[in-house]
Amino acid sequence: MLKQRVLTASVLGPLVIAGIFFLPFYIFVMVVVTIVLIGHWEWTKFIAATSRCEVIILPALVLIGFLLAFPVDFSGLNISTINGCLVALIGTIWWLLATVMVVKYPKATSWWSNNSVLQQIFGILTLLPFLWSVLSLRAYEYNFHPYLGAKLVLLVCLLVWAADTGAYFVGKCFGKRKMAPAVSPNKTIEGMIGGLIASVLVAAVTAKYFAIPSPSLSVLGIIALITSFSSVLGDLAESMFKRVAGVKDSGNILPGHGGILDRIDSLTAAFPVFTLLYFWLA
């Protein structure tokens, strides 16, 4: 399994980086929207409903409404930083609620585990702030520094990848205390700490190499730390939804990784939190 995961990641990683930097902006938007649509379809596996086609309607309509109501070109997104921060704030608040849900699992699942409308709303709150945060970051100061936004998007991805990798290896070597055994029994507190340290180190190196603007390295380190911690919560939240639904993976599109949601679960939390903090503090 590990060999297959590494092989898939070694192919996906360069493709993701190339797409972030070299795709024309409108194609980049189309790719991210497509990923979110696939994510919504995979989310329907978590919903207590008889038909997956039936429960994809609400998220699809909300997504179309967002695309029509808000600008999705780089000029409009760059001007509408307030809108981007607002959506990121909504996403951040959702992840705070999701954290409470994870902490109280499995005792406090009765109010949502059989409510298909709430479960659809959870999917919308997970994926739409992610979408808007990615696009807002990529469009940041695009007219003056076309690749600055790409560097920020890559930085978030690197933070999450470093947190995942650091947590895996540190957890394997030193992990003893379970972080959330009812939700994800393999995750340990030691692994999480190792992942957070790795992500802060990656943030420092990336910021220096790419000359990413910030008030200070310590501020960027705090942003990286909170962002990486939120990525852990995103992973735990998806694990919780899968356990409630009795689902192992959200899909099988990525060998060794499962579905799109299984690959971006950490990113769905990290991007809104990073966007909110970076636009606010930097």
C-alpha positions as CSV (number, residue, x, y, z in Angstrom):
1,M,0.0,0.0,0.0
2,L,2.8,2.4,0.9
3,K,4.6,1.7,-2.3
4,Q,1.4,2.4,-4.3
5,R,0.8,5.6,-2.4
6,V,4.3,6.9,-3.0
7,L,4.1,6.0,-6.7
8,T,0.8,7.9,-7.1
9,A,2.1,10.9,-5.1
10,S,5.3,11.0,-7.2
11,V,3.1,11.4,-10.3
12,L,0.5,13.7,-8.8
13,G,2.9,16.1,-7.0
14,P,4.7,17.4,-10.2
15,L,1.4,17.6,-12.0
16,V,-0.2,19.7,-9.2
17,I,2.9,22.0,-9.0
18,A,2.9,22.5,-12.8
19,G,-0.8,23.2,-12.8
20,I,-0.5,25.8,-10.1
21,F,2.2,27.8,-11.9
22,F,1.7,27.2,-15.6
23,L,-2.0,26.8,-16.3
24,P,-3.8,29.9,-17.6
25,F,-5.9,31.3,-14.9
26,Y,-9.3,30.5,-16.4
27,I,-8.2,26.9,-17.0
28,F,-6.9,26.7,-13.4
29,V,-10.3,27.8,-12.2
30,M,-12.0,25.1,-14.4
31,V,-9.7,22.4,-12.9
32,V,-10.3,23.4,-9.3
33,V,-14.1,23.6,-9.9
34,T,-14.0,20.2,-11.5
35,I,-12.1,18.8,-8.4
36,V,-14.7,20.4,-6.2
37,L,-17.5,18.8,-8.2
38,I,-15.9,15.4,-8.0
39,G,-15.5,16.0,-4.3
40,H,-19.2,16.8,-3.9
41,W,-20.1,13.6,-5.8
42,E,-17.9,11.6,-3.5
43,W,-19.4,13.3,-0.5
44,T,-22.8,11.8,-1.4
45,K,-21.4,8.5,-0.1
46,F,-21.5,10.0,3.4
47,I,-25.2,11.1,3.1
48,A,-28.0,9.1,4.5
49,A,-30.1,9.0,1.3
50,T,-31.5,6.4,-1.1
51,S,-30.1,8.1,-4.2
52,R,-26.7,9.8,-4.7
53,C,-28.0,11.6,-7.7
54,E,-30.8,13.2,-5.6
55,V,-28.5,14.6,-3.0
56,I,-25.9,16.1,-5.4
57,I,-28.6,18.6,-6.6
58,L,-28.3,21.0,-3.7
59,P,-24.5,21.3,-3.7
60,A,-24.4,21.6,-7.5
61,L,-27.0,24.4,-7.4
62,V,-25.1,26.2,-4.6
63,L,-21.9,25.9,-6.6
64,I,-23.4,27.3,-9.8
65,G,-25.0,30.1,-7.8
66,F,-21.5,31.0,-6.3
67,L,-19.9,30.9,-9.8
68,L,-22.6,33.2,-11.2
69,A,-22.8,35.6,-8.2
70,F,-19.0,36.1,-7.6
71,P,-16.2,37.0,-10.1
72,V,-14.0,34.1,-11.0
73,D,-11.5,36.0,-13.1
74,F,-8.2,37.1,-11.5
75,S,-9.1,40.8,-11.6
76,G,-12.4,40.3,-9.9
77,L,-11.1,37.9,-7.3
78,N,-8.1,40.2,-6.6
79,I,-10.5,43.2,-6.1
80,S,-12.9,41.1,-4.0
81,T,-10.4,40.3,-1.2
82,I,-13.2,41.0,1.3
83,N,-15.4,38.4,-0.3
84,G,-12.6,35.9,-0.2
85,C,-11.9,36.6,3.5
86,L,-15.6,36.3,4.3
87,V,-15.9,32.9,2.6
88,A,-12.7,31.8,4.3
89,L,-14.1,33.0,7.7
90,I,-17.2,30.9,7.1
91,G,-15.0,27.9,6.3
92,T,-12.9,28.5,9.4
93,I,-16.0,28.7,11.6
94,W,-17.2,25.4,10.1
95,W,-13.9,23.7,10.9
96,L,-14.2,24.9,14.5
97,L,-17.7,23.3,14.6
98,A,-16.3,20.1,13.0
99,T,-13.6,20.0,15.6
100,V,-16.3,19.9,18.3
101,M,-18.1,17.2,16.4
102,V,-14.9,15.1,16.3
103,V,-14.2,15.6,20.0
104,K,-17.7,14.5,20.9
105,Y,-17.8,11.6,18.5
106,P,-19.5,9.1,18.7
107,K,-21.8,10.4,21.5
108,A,-23.1,13.5,19.7
109,T,-23.9,12.2,16.2
110,S,-27.6,11.7,16.6
111,W,-28.5,15.3,15.6
112,W,-26.9,14.9,12.1
113,S,-26.1,11.3,11.3
114,N,-29.5,10.7,9.7
115,N,-30.3,14.2,8.4
116,S,-29.5,14.3,4.7
117,V,-30.0,18.0,4.4
118,L,-27.5,18.8,7.2
119,Q,-25.0,16.3,5.6
120,Q,-25.3,18.1,2.3
121,I,-24.7,21.4,4.0
122,F,-21.6,20.0,5.7
123,G,-20.3,19.1,2.3
124,I,-21.0,22.6,1.0
125,L,-19.2,24.1,4.0
126,T,-16.3,21.8,3.4
127,L,-15.8,22.3,-0.3
128,L,-17.0,25.8,-1.3
129,P,-14.7,27.8,1.2
130,F,-11.9,25.5,-0.1
131,L,-12.7,26.4,-3.7
132,W,-12.9,30.2,-3.0
133,S,-9.8,30.2,-0.9
134,V,-7.7,28.5,-3.5
135,L,-8.9,30.9,-6.2
136,S,-8.5,34.0,-4.0
137,L,-4.9,33.0,-3.1
138,R,-4.0,32.3,-6.8
139,A,-5.4,35.6,-7.9
140,Y,-3.6,37.6,-5.1
141,E,-1.9,40.6,-6.7
142,Y,-2.0,38.8,-10.0
143,N,-1.7,42.0,-12.1
144,F,1.5,43.0,-10.4
145,H,3.1,39.7,-9.4
146,P,1.6,37.0,-11.5
147,Y,3.3,34.1,-9.7
148,L,2.9,35.4,-6.1
149,G,-0.5,33.7,-5.8
150,A,0.9,30.5,-7.2
151,K,3.6,30.6,-4.5
152,L,1.0,31.0,-1.8
153,V,-1.1,28.1,-3.1
154,L,2.0,25.9,-3.3
155,L,3.0,27.0,0.2
156,V,-0.3,25.7,1.6
157,C,0.1,22.4,-0.3
158,L,3.7,22.0,1.0
159,L,2.6,22.7,4.6
160,V,-0.1,20.0,4.4
161,W,2.2,17.5,2.7
162,A,4.9,18.2,5.3
163,A,2.5,17.8,8.1
164,D,1.2,14.5,6.7
165,T,4.6,13.1,6.0
166,G,6.1,14.2,9.3
167,A,3.1,12.9,11.3
168,Y,3.4,9.5,9.5
169,F,7.1,8.9,10.1
170,V,7.2,10.4,13.6
171,G,4.1,8.5,14.6
172,K,5.6,5.3,13.3
173,C,8.8,5.7,15.3
174,F,7.6,7.4,18.4
175,G,3.8,7.4,18.5
176,K,2.2,6.1,21.7
177,R,-0.6,8.4,22.8
178,K,-3.7,8.2,20.5
179,M,-5.0,11.5,19.4
180,A,-8.6,10.6,18.5
181,P,-8.9,6.8,18.8
182,A,-12.6,6.7,18.2
183,V,-12.2,8.5,14.8
184,S,-8.8,7.6,13.6
185,P,-7.0,5.0,15.8
186,N,-3.7,5.3,13.9
187,K,-3.1,9.0,14.6
188,T,-1.0,9.9,17.6
189,I,-0.2,13.1,19.5
190,E,3.6,12.5,18.9
191,G,2.9,12.1,15.2
192,M,0.9,15.3,15.1
193,I,3.7,17.3,16.9
194,G,6.2,15.9,14.4
195,G,4.1,17.0,11.5
196,L,3.6,20.5,12.9
197,I,7.3,20.9,13.4
198,A,8.0,19.7,9.8
199,S,5.4,22.1,8.4
200,V,6.9,25.1,10.2
201,L,10.4,24.2,8.9
202,V,9.0,23.9,5.4
203,A,7.3,27.3,5.7
204,A,10.5,28.9,6.7
205,V,12.5,27.4,3.8
206,T,9.7,28.0,1.3
207,A,9.2,31.6,2.4
208,K,12.9,32.4,2.0
209,Y,13.3,30.6,-1.3
210,F,10.2,32.1,-2.9
211,A,10.5,35.5,-1.2
212,I,6.9,35.2,0.1
213,P,6.0,38.6,1.7
214,S,5.0,38.6,5.4
215,P,5.5,41.0,8.4
216,S,8.1,38.6,9.9
217,L,9.2,35.0,9.8
218,S,7.6,34.4,13.2
219,V,4.2,35.6,11.9
220,L,4.5,33.3,9.0
221,G,5.5,30.5,11.4
222,I,2.4,31.1,13.4
223,I,0.2,31.0,10.3
224,A,1.9,27.8,9.2
225,L,1.4,26.2,12.6
226,I,-2.3,27.0,12.8
227,T,-2.8,26.0,9.1
228,S,-1.1,22.7,9.6
229,F,-3.1,22.0,12.8
230,S,-6.3,22.7,10.9
231,S,-5.3,20.3,8.2
232,V,-5.2,17.6,10.9
233,L,-8.7,18.5,11.8
234,G,-9.8,18.2,8.2
235,D,-8.4,14.7,8.0
236,L,-10.1,13.7,11.2
237,A,-13.5,15.2,10.2
238,E,-13.5,13.2,7.0
239,S,-12.6,10.1,8.9
240,M,-15.6,10.8,11.2
241,F,-18.0,11.2,8.3
242,K,-16.7,8.0,6.7
243,R,-17.1,6.1,10.0
244,V,-20.7,7.2,10.4
245,A,-21.5,6.3,6.8
246,G,-19.6,3.0,7.1
247,V,-17.4,3.9,4.2
248,K,-13.7,3.1,3.9
249,D,-12.7,5.5,1.1
250,S,-14.6,8.3,-0.6
251,G,-13.7,6.8,-4.0
252,N,-11.1,4.8,-5.9
253,I,-9.9,7.3,-8.5
254,L,-6.4,7.6,-7.0
255,P,-4.6,4.2,-6.6
256,G,-3.4,3.9,-3.0
257,H,-5.2,7.1,-1.9
258,G,-8.8,6.4,-2.5
259,G,-10.9,9.2,-3.9
260,I,-10.4,12.9,-4.4
261,L,-11.8,13.7,-1.0
262,D,-9.3,11.3,0.6
263,R,-6.5,13.3,-1.0
264,I,-7.7,16.8,-0.3
265,D,-9.4,16.4,3.1
266,S,-6.6,18.1,4.9
267,L,-6.4,20.8,2.2
268,T,-10.1,21.7,2.5
269,A,-9.5,22.9,6.1
270,A,-6.0,24.3,5.5
271,F,-6.8,26.7,2.6
272,P,-9.6,28.7,4.3
273,V,-7.6,29.0,7.5
274,F,-4.4,30.1,5.7
275,T,-6.3,32.5,3.5
276,L,-8.0,34.2,6.4
277,L,-4.9,34.4,8.5
278,Y,-2.6,35.5,5.6
279,F,-4.9,38.2,4.3
280,W,-5.5,39.4,7.9
281,L,-1.9,39.3,9.3
282,A,0.3,39.6,6.2
